[in-house]
Structure formats: structure tokens, C-alpha cells
Amino acid sequence: MHTLPPFPRNQPASFRSTVHGTVFGTRAAVVDRLREGEELLILPGPPVEDDPGVWVHRNGGDLVGHLPPEIEHWLAPWLLGGGRAQARAIRVRGQEAPSWRRLVIEVDCLCPEG
């Protein structure tokens, strides 16, 4: 049985966030294929980086973007310590929207009880 690390104090276990970096490489095309309600993967960046970030992927592996730095700051260490989170797209806008507002997701951190 996997034991989850303690969840960061004073942080929300469930929250909504925009996804940043959706215009680099082929990410804009990936966002165009997303649908509201679609399940997404939340993964920490490599632990060898100074600021590993938290990356958002489609279930097939396509990179969508990353969470804002103020969330990455506390969520990445928790995920790298064994924490888990799941997400779903709750608002997907077209290319007429600013890149940082094209995708809003809801994230649920799978916290230990108690």
C-alpha cells in the first residue's frame, strides 16, 4: 500500500487553475482537441531541476502546459514526495482567448485522511 506524504499546510486540496504555456510547440493544437470534462494527468517535473514545475498532460501523454508558479511552488515538492493529483478540463476556449486563459482545470489532490 502506498502511503501519501503529508499534504502542505494551508493549501487547498481541490482548486481551479488556468494552464500556462499552452502556445509552445504543438501544445496549441493539443488544447484545440481538448473537451470540457476530459480527464488530465498532473505530473511533477524532473526532480533534478531547481524548479521542477507541475505539468498537465492529456491521458495519451500529449503535453498541454503547466500550472502557475505560485501553485507549482508548493504542489511540485508534494508530488515528487509521492503525492498524487487528478484533474479535468472545466473550460476550454479557442485561439481567440489569451493563451493563459484558454484552459481552466479543476485539480483534486488525493490527500491522506485525517
Phi and psi in degrees as a GROMACS rama.xvg file:
@    title "Ramachandran Plot"
@    xaxis  label "Phi"
@    yaxis  label "Psi"
@TYPE xy
-84.1165  125.908  HIS-2
-96.3906  123.475  THR-3
-78.082  146.199  LEU-4
-70.4612  161.227  PRO-5
-58.3601  139.215  PRO-6
-76.9582  142.965  PHE-7
-57.0197  131.48  PRO-8
-63.6389  145.27  ARG-9
63.1017  24.0614  ASN-10
-117.873  149.153  GLN-11
-78.1722  135.153  PRO-12
-76.0776  -22.7888  ALA-13
-132.765  136.198  SER-14
-159.487  163.619  PHE-15
-108.823  145.798  ARG-16
-151.206  150.801  SER-17
-76.2913  162.512  THR-18
-113.85  127.181  VAL-19
-99.0759  161.997  HIS-20
75.6536  24.5042  GLY-21
-79.9849  -0.666906  THR-22
-105.859  -1.88871  VAL-23
-86.015  144.567  PHE-24
56.5473  -129.576  GLY-25
-98.3337  11.9831  THR-26
-62.4708  -35.7936  ARG-27
-60.1902  -40.0754  ALA-28
-66.978  -35.376  ALA-29
-65.0309  -44.4307  VAL-30
-62.497  -38.7433  VAL-31
-59.1987  -28.1563  ASP-32
-88.1019  -11.4898  ARG-33
-69.8332  150.961  LEU-34
-126.293  145.501  ARG-35
-58.4069  137.55  GLU-36
92.8012  -11.7966  GLY-37
-66.8205  134.683  GLU-38
-74.0349  141.72  GLU-39
-129.731  157.7  LEU-40
-96.694  139.788  LEU-41
-116.273  115.569  ILE-42
-131.669  140.425  LEU-43
-75.7457  154.772  PRO-44
-73.4942  174.845  GLY-45
-59.4865  136.331  PRO-46
-67.6539  -12.0162  PRO-47
-78.4271  -12.6027  VAL-48
-80.7171  148.222  GLU-49
-61.1241  -43.7349  ASP-50
-123.988  88.9801  ASP-51
-65.0826  -21.7473  PRO-52
72.651  175.581  GLY-53
-132.754  119.724  VAL-54
-104.202  144.528  TRP-55
-109.786  126.907  VAL-56
-127.65  153.345  HIS-57
-73.5189  161.751  ARG-58
-59.2753  -27.2835  ASN-59
-78.6962  -6.16579  GLY-60
109.983  -15.4405  GLY-61
-59.5087  131.831  ASP-62
-75.2919  130.194  LEU-63
-101.443  -45.0605  VAL-64
165.797  -156.995  GLY-65
-137.173  162.756  HIS-66
-77.4744  158.633  LEU-67
-60.0271  149.273  PRO-68
-55.1605  -35.3912  PRO-69
-66.908  -23.2781  GLU-70
-87.5752  -43.993  ILE-71
-55.1761  -35.407  GLU-72
-55.1342  -40.8944  HIS-73
-101.993  -26.8177  TRP-74
-79.9799  -38.3431  LEU-75
-58.5024  -49.1474  ALA-76
-60.2855  -36.6946  PRO-77
-66.0008  -44.6592  TRP-78
-64.1489  -42.0611  LEU-79
-65.1199  -25.1307  LEU-80
-83.0636  1.28524  GLY-81
114.595  -1.96478  GLY-82
-66.3315  158.572  GLY-83
-133.236  147.111  ARG-84
-142.849  154.827  ALA-85
-130.019  159.227  GLN-86
-148.092  164.561  ALA-87
-146.639  150.319  ARG-88
-74.5765  129.125  ALA-89
-113.446  -18.8234  ILE-90
-149.212  124.897  ARG-91
-124.393  121.476  VAL-92
-112.716  161.305  ARG-93
-80.9237  -174.944  GLY-94
-68.1301  -9.779  GLN-95
-71.6292  -19.8912  GLU-96
-84.8691  149.293  ALA-97
-56.6245  145.347  PRO-98
-54.807  -39.0472  SER-99
-77.7003  -2.1171  TRP-100
-118.749  6.33589  ARG-101
-70.8486  -31.0306  ARG-102
-133.456  125.669  LEU-103
-118.326  132.708  VAL-104
-122.407  159.935  ILE-105
-111.961  126.012  GLU-106
-111.182  133.614  VAL-107
-120.604  116.654  ASP-108
-84.7917  133.409  CYS-109
-86.6953  91.0164  LEU-110
-89.9888  149.429  CYS-111
-66.4926  146.476  PRO-112
-73.0746  151.039  GLU-113
